[in-house]
């Protein structure tokens, strides 16, 4: 993250990394403890990042701002083993 970045959602992992959804530059980024990006995923208008209750799925949520773009206003699921990171799990109750 740097000047001009305005994350919409931040998570702090147990390894000290920061996980951020940055809608203004259309990306999800993991920044390591040294301050450098470790992972960057280009996602249009990303607004939120959530970890599934089983800690094996990462969910990336995008907004739309009225733009009917193909990947806007969606929830993406990425299979990932996140059990060793203390990211707060997200639970949706119906």
Secondary structure, 3 states (H helix, E strand, C coil): CCCCCCCCEEEECCCCCEEEEEHHHCEEEEECCCCCEEEEEECCCEEEEEECCCCCEEEEEECCCCCCCCCCCCEEEEECCCCCCCCCECCCCC
